[in-house]
Amino acid sequence: MYLLISLLHRESQLVAVYTRQVPEGNVRRYQRATYRRIQGRLFAEWEKFAAGETTAKMLLEVCSKIFGPPGH
């Protein structure tokens, strides 16, 4: 579980670098509404985790609901 958290954190840092390199308008233009919504939920949950408002377990549960099979 700690490896997953570490990898998610590393990926979030890479995404931050990427979005600084590409103008925000260009990134958003290529994203579909569904992916923007999912990404928004993920970033919101990650911010809660980074601020210490949620635990790693809670973060992973939210991620599993976002990416899990529909209806679960």
VEXRO-548765 format. One record per residue: x negated, y, z of N, C-alpha, C in turn; residue in three letters; residue number from 1. Coordinates in nm, 4 decimals, padded with zeros to 6 digits, always signed. Layout:
REM VEXRO-548765
     n.xx     n.yy     n.zz    ca.xx    ca.yy    ca.zz     c.xx     c.yy     c.zz rest  nr
        X        Y        Z        X        Y        Z        X        Y        Z  ALA NUM
...
This chain:
REM VEXRO-548765
     n.xx     n.yy     n.zz    ca.xx    ca.yy    ca.zz     c.xx     c.yy     c.zz rest  nr
 -00.0828 -00.1180 +00.0000 +00.0000 +00.0000 +00.0000 -00.0878 +00.1252 +00.0000  MET   1
 -00.1968 +00.1240 +00.0762 -00.2825 +00.2416 +00.0815 -00.3509 +00.2669 -00.0519  TYR   2
 -00.3802 +00.1605 -00.1265 -00.4386 +00.1769 -00.2590 -00.3402 +00.2484 -00.3503  LEU   3
 -00.2131 +00.2121 -00.3435 -00.1110 +00.2763 -00.4259 -00.1005 +00.4246 -00.3921  LEU   4
 -00.0996 +00.4574 -00.2649 -00.0927 +00.5979 -00.2233 -00.2132 +00.6734 -00.2763  ILE   5
 -00.3299 +00.6136 -00.2645 -00.4520 +00.6770 -00.3138 -00.4446 +00.7011 -00.4641  SER   6
 -00.3966 +00.6016 -00.5385 -00.3855 +00.6163 -00.6840 -00.2807 +00.7205 -00.7223  LEU   7
 -00.1696 +00.7228 -00.6511 -00.0673 +00.8242 -00.6781 -00.1212 +00.9645 -00.6512  LEU   8
 -00.1963 +00.9786 -00.5438 -00.2543 +01.1089 -00.5116 -00.3531 +01.1514 -00.6193  HIS   9
 -00.4367 +01.0601 -00.6633 -00.5346 +01.0907 -00.7683 -00.4641 +01.1321 -00.8980  ARG  10
 -00.3592 +01.0595 -00.9335 -00.2841 +01.0935 -01.0548 -00.2186 +01.2308 -01.0418  GLU  11
 -00.1681 +01.2626 -00.9239 -00.1056 +01.3940 -00.9056 -00.2075 +01.5056 -00.9233  SER  12
 -00.3315 +01.4826 -00.8818 -00.4357 +01.5827 -00.9019 -00.4687 +01.5980 -01.0497  GLN  13
 -00.4720 +01.4873 -01.1234 -00.4997 +01.4938 -01.2667 -00.3877 +01.5655 -01.3407  LEU  14
 -00.2650 +01.5414 -01.3002 -00.1518 +01.6091 -01.3633 -00.1611 +01.7595 -01.3391  VAL  15
 -00.2008 +01.7977 -01.2184 -00.2153 +01.9402 -01.1885 -00.3202 +02.0045 -01.2789  ALA  16
 -00.4317 +01.9368 -01.3003 -00.5361 +01.9883 -01.3894 -00.4834 +01.9981 -01.5314  VAL  17
 -00.4136 +01.8959 -01.5754 -00.3603 +01.8929 -01.7115 -00.2631 +02.0081 -01.7349  TYR  18
 -00.1748 +02.0317 -01.6389 -00.0761 +02.1375 -01.6583 -00.1393 +02.2757 -01.6561  THR  19
 -00.2523 +02.2914 -01.5905 -00.3221 +02.4200 -01.5961 -00.3885 +02.4395 -01.7314  ARG  20
 -00.4307 +02.3304 -01.7951 -00.4999 +02.3398 -01.9226 -00.4042 +02.3649 -02.0386  GLN  21
 -00.2838 +02.3182 -02.0280 -00.1853 +02.3328 -02.1348 -00.0816 +02.4352 -02.0897  VAL  22
 -00.0501 +02.5317 -02.1734 +00.0531 +02.6289 -02.1341 +00.1824 +02.5585 -02.0935  PRO  23
 +00.2425 +02.6077 -01.9880 +00.3596 +02.5418 -01.9309 +00.4722 +02.5253 -02.0320  GLU  24
 +00.4925 +02.6226 -02.1167 +00.5989 +02.6136 -02.2165 +00.5787 +02.4973 -02.3110  GLY  25
 +00.4544 +02.4701 -02.3490 +00.4268 +02.3592 -02.4399 +00.4547 +02.2248 -02.3743  ASN  26
 +00.4208 +02.2117 -02.2473 +00.4439 +02.0856 -02.1767 +00.5938 +02.0592 -02.1658  VAL  27
 +00.6664 +02.1593 -02.1252 +00.8111 +02.1413 -02.1056 +00.8839 +02.1156 -02.2364  ARG  28
 +00.8361 +02.1707 -02.3431 +00.9030 +02.1519 -02.4714 +00.9074 +02.0049 -02.5099  ARG  29
 +00.8031 +01.9312 -02.4752 +00.7932 +01.7909 -02.5151 +00.8613 +01.6949 -02.4180  TYR  30
 +00.9007 +01.7463 -02.3055 +00.9654 +01.6591 -02.2077 +01.1162 +01.6576 -02.2298  GLN  31
 +01.1732 +01.5426 -02.2229 +01.3192 +01.5318 -02.2311 +01.3786 +01.5634 -02.0941  ARG  32
 +01.5043 +01.5958 -02.0950 +01.5714 +01.6357 -01.9714 +01.5605 +01.5286 -01.8633  ALA  33
 +01.5727 +01.4031 -01.9003 +01.5654 +01.2945 -01.8028 +01.4302 +01.2911 -01.7345  THR  34
 +01.3255 +01.3037 -01.8124 +01.1917 +01.2976 -01.7555 +01.1614 +01.4200 -01.6708  TYR  35
 +01.2145 +01.5340 -01.7078 +01.1960 +01.6539 -01.6249 +01.2635 +01.6338 -01.4894  ARG  36
 +01.3829 +01.5745 -01.4915 +01.4554 +01.5506 -01.3665 +01.3788 +01.4529 -01.2777  ARG  37
 +01.3323 +01.3438 -01.3373 +01.2569 +01.2440 -01.2611 +01.1293 +01.3047 -01.2054  ILE  38
 +01.0575 +01.3778 -01.2881 +00.9328 +01.4395 -01.2441 +00.9590 +01.5394 -01.1315  GLN  39
 +01.0672 +01.6139 -01.1428 +01.1026 +01.7087 -01.0375 +01.1289 +01.6392 -00.9049  GLY  40
 +01.2011 +01.5275 -00.9108 +01.2281 +01.4508 -00.7887 +01.0986 +01.3977 -00.7282  ARG  41
 +01.0106 +01.3455 -00.8152 +00.8838 +01.2914 -00.7660 +00.7983 +01.3992 -00.7007  LEU  42
 +00.7865 +01.5140 -00.7663 +00.7056 +01.6213 -00.7097 +00.7642 +01.6717 -00.5783  PHE  43
 +00.8960 +01.6801 -00.5703 +00.9595 +01.7247 -00.4463 +00.9297 +01.6274 -00.3323  ALA  44
 +00.9405 +01.4983 -00.3609 +00.9119 +01.3981 -00.2580 +00.7641 +01.3975 -00.2209  GLU  45
 +00.6772 +01.4159 -00.3200 +00.5333 +01.4188 -00.2923 +00.4996 +01.5385 -00.2039  TRP  46
 +00.5617 +01.6524 -00.2293 +00.5375 +01.7707 -00.1474 +00.5800 +01.7459 -00.0029  GLU  47
 +00.6925 +01.6780 +00.0162 +00.7363 +01.6434 +00.1520 +00.6335 +01.5536 +00.2196  LYS  48
 +00.5804 +01.4562 +00.1450 +00.4798 +01.3655 +00.1997 +00.3519 +01.4423 +00.2333  PHE  49
 +00.3087 +01.5277 +00.1421 +00.1858 +01.6047 +00.1637 +00.1987 +01.6987 +00.2833  ALA  50
 +00.3196 +01.7471 +00.3079 +00.3436 +01.8366 +00.4210 +00.3644 +01.7606 +00.5518  ALA  51
 +00.3654 +01.6280 +00.5449 +00.3828 +01.5475 +00.6650 +00.5278 +01.5314 +00.7074  GLY  52
 +00.6207 +01.5673 +00.6193 +00.7625 +01.5578 +00.6519 +00.8168 +01.4163 +00.6343  GLU  53
 +00.7495 +01.3329 +00.5529 +00.7917 +01.1948 +00.5325 +00.6710 +01.1032 +00.5453  THR  54
 +00.6977 +00.9771 +00.5648 +00.5909 +00.8778 +00.5762 +00.5618 +00.8169 +00.4393  THR  55
 +00.4533 +00.7420 +00.4319 +00.4185 +00.6724 +00.3076 +00.5281 +00.5729 +00.2710  ALA  56
 +00.5824 +00.5072 +00.3705 +00.6895 +00.4106 +00.3454 +00.8111 +00.4793 +00.2846  LYS  57
 +00.8475 +00.5940 +00.3385 +00.9621 +00.6675 +00.2858 +00.9362 +00.7136 +00.1425  MET  58
 +00.8148 +00.7586 +00.1152 +00.7787 +00.8011 -00.0204 +00.7911 +00.6851 -00.1178  LEU  59
 +00.7400 +00.5699 -00.0795 +00.7471 +00.4533 -00.1670 +00.8911 +00.4064 -00.1879  LEU  60
 +00.9735 +00.4172 -00.0853 +01.1144 +00.3799 -00.1007 +01.1841 +00.4703 -00.2017  GLU  61
 +01.1555 +00.5998 -00.1955 +01.2144 +00.6929 -00.2919 +01.1651 +00.6607 -00.4324  VAL  62
 +01.0355 +00.6333 -00.4460 +00.9799 +00.5984 -00.5774 +01.0451 +00.4720 -00.6323  CYS  63
 +01.0683 +00.3747 -00.5456 +01.1307 +00.2509 -00.5929 +01.2744 +00.2754 -00.6367  SER  64
 +01.3436 +00.3681 -00.5722 +01.4799 +00.4015 -00.6139 +01.4794 +00.4756 -00.7472  LYS  65
 +01.3813 +00.5625 -00.7665 +01.3729 +00.6387 -00.8914 +01.3402 +00.5470 -01.0084  ILE  66
 +01.2438 +00.4581 -00.9895 +01.1957 +00.3751 -01.0995 +01.2522 +00.2337 -01.0999  PHE  67
 +01.3295 +00.2004 -00.9978 +01.3848 +00.0658 -00.9888 +01.4994 +00.0448 -01.0861  GLY  68
 +01.5527 -00.0768 -01.0855 +01.6654 -00.1054 -01.1744 +01.7872 -00.0209 -01.1376  PRO  69
 +01.8670 +00.0168 -01.2351 +01.9866 +00.0976 -01.2076 +02.0832 +00.0242 -01.1150  PRO  70
 +02.1479 +00.1006 -01.0293 +02.2479 +00.0426 -00.9404 +02.1922 -00.0140 -00.8119  GLY  71
 +02.0637 +00.0061 -00.7838 +02.0046 -00.0471 -00.6601 +01.9621 +00.0638 -00.5705  HIS  72
